[in-house]
Amino acid sequence: MKQIMNSLNLKVLKYLIIFSLTLLAVLWFLQVVSLSKFYELSVKNEIDNVVNEIKERYKENNYEDYLNEISFKNNMCIEIYDNVSALYSSISCYKESIKLTKEKRDFIFNNREHQGYELVDKKVNSKILMYGFKLENQKFAFVQVMLEPVNSTVHILKNQLLIVSIFVGLLSIIMAFFISRKIAKPIEKITENAKKVANGEYDVEIDYKTTVSEIKDLNETLKYTSEELAKTENLRRELLSNVSHDLKTPLTMIKAYAEMVRDLTYNNKKKREANLNVIIEESDRLNLLVNDILELSKYQSNTIKLEYSEFDINDLIKEILKRYSIYIDKEGYKILFKNKKVIMVYADRKRISQVIYNLLNNAINYSNEEKIIDIEVIDKDNENIEVKITNKGEGIKEEEIQLIWDKYYKVDKTYSRVQVGTGIGLSIVKNILDLHNSKYGVTSKLNDKTTFYFELKKR
């Protein structure tokens, strides 16, 4: 872990130093290497501006005052010639600059429109920029600027940039240290917590404070993952406990009644058949549980492929209700279903049959002494129908409604389920309806009605 953090420190330091060196290199290039070029280019631009102003305004009254003004302002020598005779020279012109030099004479005699010159004053070893241009017939103007030596300026800048470079280098190291620690410390803490979560310690405290949004998101993600894994682990333990119990009960009864037949009732036909019937019933219950677990595992592994067809939902419900005649005749249940018209839907008939069957089992298991189950099919609109299955019982608390779809979740943990169903029926219902992209849910009032509903698409 320390190596990773050191590596992070080094990377931050490396990138900051590279950035600083790049910035300093650009400054050195602009302020030292290219200073004279930039200076000369800037002066040439100023000359161009002054030339344009002279062309526009030299015919105005008192133009000499104006020329003196811009000459003084820009430290430029401005001269106007009528052929080879000097008409005007500005106040910024020094003695040597107002001579009719070879270049000026050549420009005038050749009647040129404009031309730039780069001259050297050998006395002071300075470069002079001169620009000549024609004002009108036989009138010419010259603008001259002596470039100031920049060597001393370059020397000063070099010293300053050397100091700045040392300061920036030290600042980069200090910033790299603090930035890397600000990033590394929370990552180190999150990594430690992630290892704990990986080892099954889901109750770790994951609440590291940070202002870095990416690390904050990582922290929140790990926290959420830890909470979800804790829930999954609790469900796994509960599932294992309930499945073990449901497997143990029928196995114990099968063994007990088999031993009873072997040791006690093998000569008594009536008792032997009764005992064997118990063994058969418990075997059926065991087989139902195993089948439901296998069925649920198929849904959760996404290996189920729906076989869509068009069928009458009311006809399917009537067919399913025939299986429940034993509850109506022997146990006094009233299952009310009055829909008679044909309502065609487009779904997997076998899977929807399983949904209705499981919801009916659930309604029977949790009905009160009135034992009334109401089934309703509503033709909602041109695209959807809704199936509702309602019973009266203890109801479901609002905070538990989202949990009832979990495997083996019981509204009342002390409630002993009757033998109809296996405790994972609602989880199977959820998976089937999710595959159909159907809306589904439950509404409930405590000690009153509970309604499970789902929608299906029409053809």
RANOR-V359236 format. One record per residue. N is the residue number from 1. RES is the residue in one letter. PHI is phi in whole degrees, 0 to 359 (NA if undefined). Layout:
N & RES & PHI
N & RES & PHI
//
This chain:
1 & M & NA
2 & K & 297
3 & Q & 297
4 & I & 297
5 & M & 294
6 & N & 299
7 & S & 299
8 & L & 296
9 & N & 301
10 & L & 296
11 & K & 295
12 & V & 299
13 & L & 299
14 & K & 299
15 & Y & 294
16 & L & 293
17 & I & 294
18 & I & 299
19 & F & 298
20 & S & 295
21 & L & 296
22 & T & 297
23 & L & 297
24 & L & 293
25 & A & 298
26 & V & 296
27 & L & 296
28 & W & 300
29 & F & 296
30 & L & 286
31 & Q & 269
32 & V & 243
33 & V & 296
34 & S & 255
35 & L & 299
36 & S & 297
37 & K & 295
38 & F & 294
39 & Y & 298
40 & E & 296
41 & L & 297
42 & S & 295
43 & V & 295
44 & K & 299
45 & N & 295
46 & E & 295
47 & I & 300
48 & D & 303
49 & N & 295
50 & V & 294
51 & V & 301
52 & N & 297
53 & E & 293
54 & I & 297
55 & K & 299
56 & E & 282
57 & R & 237
58 & Y & 291
59 & K & 275
60 & E & 290
61 & N & 296
62 & N & 56
63 & Y & 296
64 & E & 298
65 & D & 298
66 & Y & 293
67 & L & 296
68 & N & 298
69 & E & 296
70 & I & 288
71 & S & 294
72 & F & 293
73 & K & 297
74 & N & 256
75 & N & 56
76 & M & 236
77 & C & 266
78 & I & 241
79 & E & 233
80 & I & 233
81 & Y & 241
82 & D & 255
83 & N & 59
84 & V & 258
85 & S & 266
86 & A & 283
87 & L & 265
88 & Y & 203
89 & S & 221
90 & S & 285
91 & I & 290
92 & S & 272
93 & C & 279
94 & Y & 270
95 & K & 302
96 & E & 290
97 & S & 281
98 & I & 267
99 & K & 285
100 & L & 279
101 & T & 284
102 & K & 303
103 & E & 293
104 & K & 294
105 & R & 299
106 & D & 297
107 & F & 297
108 & I & 290
109 & F & 297
110 & N & 272
111 & N & 51
112 & R & 281
113 & E & 279
114 & H & 196
115 & Q & 193
116 & G & 257
117 & Y & 226
118 & E & 243
119 & L & 245
120 & V & 230
121 & D & 271
122 & K & 291
123 & K & 293
124 & V & 249
125 & N & 54
126 & S & 240
127 & K & 273
128 & I & 240
129 & L & 257
130 & M & 233
131 & Y & 229
132 & G & 252
133 & F & 208
134 & K & 271
135 & L & 272
136 & E & 200
137 & N & 303
138 & Q & 67
139 & K & 242
140 & F & 228
141 & A & 231
142 & F & 227
143 & V & 242
144 & Q & 234
145 & V & 222
146 & M & 268
147 & L & 286
148 & E & 290
149 & P & 298
150 & V & 252
151 & N & 299
152 & S & 295
153 & T & 296
154 & V & 298
155 & H & 297
156 & I & 296
157 & L & 296
158 & K & 300
159 & N & 298
160 & Q & 296
161 & L & 293
162 & L & 296
163 & I & 296
164 & V & 298
165 & S & 297
166 & I & 296
167 & F & 296
168 & V & 296
169 & G & 299
170 & L & 296
171 & L & 297
172 & S & 297
173 & I & 296
174 & I & 295
175 & M & 297
176 & A & 300
177 & F & 297
178 & F & 292
179 & I & 295
180 & S & 295
181 & R & 292
182 & K & 294
183 & I & 273
184 & A & 290
185 & K & 298
186 & P & 295
187 & I & 295
188 & E & 298
189 & K & 294
190 & I & 296
191 & T & 297
192 & E & 300
193 & N & 294
194 & A & 298
195 & K & 296
196 & K & 296
197 & V & 297
198 & A & 298
199 & N & 271
200 & G & 92
201 & E & 267
202 & Y & 274
203 & D & 264
204 & V & 291
205 & E & 272
206 & I & 248
207 & D & 212
208 & Y & 281
209 & K & 277
210 & T & 204
211 & T & 258
212 & V & 280
213 & S & 298
214 & E & 295
215 & I & 291
216 & K & 297
217 & D & 296
218 & L & 297
219 & N & 298
220 & E & 295
221 & T & 296
222 & L & 295
223 & K & 297
224 & Y & 296
225 & T & 300
226 & S & 299
227 & E & 295
228 & E & 292
229 & L & 294
230 & A & 296
231 & K & 297
232 & T & 298
233 & E & 295
234 & N & 296
235 & L & 295
236 & R & 297
237 & R & 295
238 & E & 293
239 & L & 298
240 & L & 298
241 & S & 296
242 & N & 289
243 & V & 296
244 & S & 300
245 & H & 294
246 & D & 291
247 & L & 283
248 & K & 293
249 & T & 299
250 & P & 294
251 & L & 296
252 & T & 297
253 & M & 292
254 & I & 299
255 & K & 297
256 & A & 297
257 & Y & 287
258 & A & 295
259 & E & 294
260 & M & 294
261 & V & 296
262 & R & 295
263 & D & 261
264 & L & 238
265 & T & 253
266 & Y & 294
267 & N & 265
268 & N & 258
269 & K & 302
270 & K & 294
271 & K & 292
272 & R & 298
273 & E & 294
274 & A & 297
275 & N & 295
276 & L & 294
277 & N & 296
278 & V & 297
279 & I & 299
280 & I & 296
281 & E & 297
282 & E & 292
283 & S & 295
284 & D & 297
285 & R & 295
286 & L & 297
287 & N & 295
288 & L & 297
289 & L & 297
290 & V & 298
291 & N & 298
292 & D & 294
293 & I & 296
294 & L & 296
295 & E & 297
296 & L & 297
297 & S & 296
298 & K & 295
299 & Y & 297
300 & Q & 286
301 & S & 267
302 & N & 59
303 & T & 259
304 & I & 276
305 & K & 246
306 & L & 286
307 & E & 248
308 & Y & 286
309 & S & 204
310 & E & 259
311 & F & 208
312 & D & 274
313 & I & 294
314 & N & 294
315 & D & 295
316 & L & 296
317 & I & 296
318 & K & 299
319 & E & 295
320 & I & 293
321 & L & 296
322 & K & 298
323 & R & 289
324 & Y & 260
325 & S & 299
326 & I & 295
327 & Y & 287
328 & I & 286
329 & D & 282
330 & K & 260
331 & E & 247
332 & G & 79
333 & Y & 285
334 & K & 244
335 & I & 253
336 & L & 263
337 & F & 211
338 & K & 248
339 & N & 295
340 & K & 239
341 & K & 286
342 & V & 279
343 & I & 231
344 & M & 273
345 & V & 232
346 & Y & 238
347 & A & 197
348 & D & 274
349 & R & 300
350 & K & 296
351 & R & 289
352 & I & 292
353 & S & 300
354 & Q & 294
355 & V & 299
356 & I & 298
357 & Y & 300
358 & N & 293
359 & L & 292
360 & L & 294
361 & N & 302
362 & N & 297
363 & A & 297
364 & I & 293
365 & N & 301
366 & Y & 247
367 & S & 278
368 & N & 275
369 & E & 294
370 & E & 291
371 & K & 57
372 & I & 250
373 & I & 242
374 & D & 244
375 & I & 244
376 & E & 221
377 & V & 246
378 & I & 249
379 & D & 277
380 & K & 289
381 & D & 205
382 & N & 289
383 & E & 244
384 & N & 227
385 & I & 237
386 & E & 230
387 & V & 252
388 & K & 238
389 & I & 234
390 & T & 237
391 & N & 223
392 & K & 246
393 & G & 191
394 & E & 289
395 & G & 82
396 & I & 233
397 & K & 295
398 & E & 301
399 & E & 287
400 & E & 257
401 & I & 299
402 & Q & 287
403 & L & 268
404 & I & 291
405 & W & 277
406 & D & 285
407 & K & 299
408 & Y & 65
409 & Y & 289
410 & K & 241
411 & V & 300
412 & D & 246
413 & K & 296
414 & T & 266
415 & Y & 289
416 & S & 263
417 & R & 292
418 & V & 286
419 & Q & 283
420 & V & 288
421 & G & 89
422 & T & 235
423 & G & 91
424 & I & 237
425 & G & 298
426 & L & 291
427 & S & 295
428 & I & 295
429 & V & 304
430 & K & 303
431 & N & 294
432 & I & 295
433 & L & 291
434 & D & 297
435 & L & 297
436 & H & 276
437 & N & 57
438 & S & 266
439 & K & 280
440 & Y & 206
441 & G & 173
442 & V & 210
443 & T & 238
444 & S & 207
445 & K & 238
446 & L & 300
447 & N & 58
448 & D & 210
449 & K & 283
450 & T & 233
451 & T & 236
452 & F & 263
453 & Y & 219
454 & F & 205
455 & E & 248
456 & L & 225
457 & K & 277
458 & K & 280
459 & R & 294
//
